[in-house]
Amino acid sequence: MVERQIADHAAGLDYERAAELRDGVSAVVDGAMRAQRLGSLARCSIVAVRPDGEWWDVVAVRRGALVGSERVRAGVWEAADRLRALTSDLGVDSPVLVEERELVSRWIETPGTRLLYVDGEWSSPVDGAGRHARWVDARRADRTVTGVLRRT
């Protein structure tokens, strides 16, 4: 229904109203995608590594909180096993800030990061908000083009 309204406004050359409606849909979809992604992170424990020059950053995450880290040149698996053992009984009783989960999520999702252990379920639903990501992509693309046009 909203998609039809957006198309009608665009066909009637009322691009501003079409963009306003699109941005509203995009905000809802973006929020739902974020909630699903961070909620999934809160249901598992992860040990991940990422190279940084000659070093490896090894991190342990529980319920979306960073609970341990180690920086090693060699012995990545030994460091991962050590962190996993040290943090396996660590309870994260207080709520984890959304901002912390967002930072941890971005670190894990950065190219080059390797997941060594995932205990629990870290997944997104097939029929979740991500299937509507085109609305978010359209808003971001519009903002990028608009920003470029304003600078020239």
N, C-alpha and C positions, 0 to 999 in steps of 0.2 A: 504494500500500500504506500509506504513512504517512498519506496523506489520509484513508483509510478508518479508520485507528486514531484519528485526531483526531476524526472524526465519531462514532465509537463511544463515545469517552470523553465527548464533549459530550452525546450522547444519554443516556448513563448518569449525567448530571449531575456528572461528574468534570471540572469546568471547569479546575481547576488543572493536571491532567495534560495535558489537551487544549492548554492554553496553553503548557506546557513543550515539547510536541512541535512546535507551531506555531512557537514561538520558535527552536527548533533548525533547522527548515526555513528559516525567515526568515534566520537568520544565514548559512547556506550560500548562499542565493540572493543576499543582500546582498553577500557577499564576492565571489561570481562576477560580479555586475553591476559591482562596483567594478573588479575585475581586467580585465574586458573593456573598460570605459570608459577606464581609464588605459593599458591596453595599446594601444588604438587611438590615443590621444594621442601615445604614444611612437613611432608609425610615420609621423608627418607633421610638417610645418612649417606654422605658421599665423601670419598677420598679421591682427590684429583691432583694432577701435576701439570705444570707448564714450564717449558724451558725459558730461561732468561740468560742469554749469553752462554757462559760455561756452567751456569748454575741451574738448578731445578727448584722451583717453588712447589712445595707439597702442602696441601691444605686439607683439613678435615672439617666437614660441615654436618651439623645435626639440626634438624627441624628449621633449616634456613639460617642458622647462626654459625658464624665462623668460630669453631671451638678449639682449633689447634693449627699450627703451621710450623714448617721446618724448611730451611733452605740448605740444599746439599749439592755437592759437585758430583758425587757418585753415590751409589747405594739407594736409588730411588725407591725400589720395592721394599727395602729394609725400613726406610723412613716411613713409607706408607703403612706398612704393617705395624710399626711402632705407634704411629698416630692413631690408627684404627683401634689398636688395643687400649691405648690410654684414654680414648674418648668414647669407647663403646658403652661404658657404664655411666658416663657423664650425663646427668639429667639437665635438660633445658626447661626449667620450670616457669620462668618468667616469660611473658610474651616477647617475641622477637619483633623489633621494629620493622616496619615495612621497608624503610630505607635500607636497613642492613640486609634484608632478604634481597632487595633489588641489587645492591652492590655485589653480593655473593653470586646471585644469578648471572649478572653481567660477566663476572670473572670466569665462572664456569663455562659460559656460552662463548667466550672469546676464542677465535681460531687459534689452534695450537694447544689448547687445553685437552688433557687426556684423562678420562675417567678410569680410575683403577678399581674402585669398589663402589657399588651402589647397593645399599641395604634398604629394602623397602621398595616402594613403587614411585618412580619418577617418570611421569608420563602426562600427556595432555589428551583429553578426550577427542576421539575422531570427529564427533559431531559438536565439538566445542566452538567457542567464539573465534578461534583461528580460521575457521572456514569462511569467515566474513572479513578477513584481513584486507581485502581489496578496498574497503571503505577507508581504512586507516592509510593505506598506501596512496589512495587518491588524494586525501587531504594533505599528506606530506609532500606529494609531488606538486600539488597546487601551491603550497607554501614556498617550496623551493623555487619554482618558476616565478612566483610573485616577488619573492625576495630578490631574485636576479634582475627582474625588470625594474624594480624600484631603485636599484643601485646604478643603473645606467642612465 
